[in-house]
């Protein structure tokens, strides 16, 4: 029990993901400043102290802690190769939706934005769930949502096991799933503070930082696991895997920094597009199972 608590808190749990996510968020801010000018973020901007102090009611504090804790559990599962993709979807959904409560209780003006933010959160969660479903159907005659099925290889490598029409549909499914997840990475959780090129900001609280940082790290880690798999065998394989994982994180970070400097509605539109692509991916995967089975 003691070791489980330590894993949840430190490595690979909440504090580790929060530190990695905060570093990624700082890099995004610096890249955005390089693209569009202005001052980059400071380390103090992501300090969780203000968020904790601002939790004025037990309900707000509970929502804040549960949302962050969900990402800590996700980190433990991802690194420990435990559980399955749909458990991760539920954990991401908790981190995505629980902080909306913090906005709803802030007063009439801010609570009016909650339905709009919930729509964005719903699009993101439907996209993630459909990607998980598509990846789970990647093997012919098998449903494989377990994280242990991704040891040593990413989901796209399973297309080699298909033939005939099923091969074409599963290739299309994996391509749509990959693009949908990339678009998912370009957005933030609905509650998170976002500033567009015009300087407009949707309502959000400082609580968002405490959940957004570990969520960002967990979503990048999940991306690596889904499409690269767990570290490849051998010293050279591990080195190549590490380079590919780092490259994926850098590309996704730079792309999101660019998107957030554009029109304020671009990121939300990309989340809707991610949802549509993910649903299409699931449809292709089911079609592959039908015609290939």
Secondary structure, 3 states (H helix, E strand, C coil): CHHHHHHHHCCCCHHHHHHHHHHHHHHHHHHHHHHHCCCCCCHHHHCCHHHHHHCCCHHHHHHHHHHHHHHHHHHHHHHHCCCEHHHHHHHHHHHHHCCHHHHHCCCHHHHCCHHHHHHHHHHHHHHHHHHHHHHHCCCCCCCCCEHHHHCCCCHHHHHHHCCHHHHHHHHHHHHHHHHHHHHHHCCCCCCCCCECCCCCECCCCCHHHHHHHHHHHHHHHHHHHHHHCCCCCCHHHHHHHHHHHHHHHHHHHHHHHHHHCCCCCHHHHHHHHHHHHHHHHHHHHHHHHHHHC
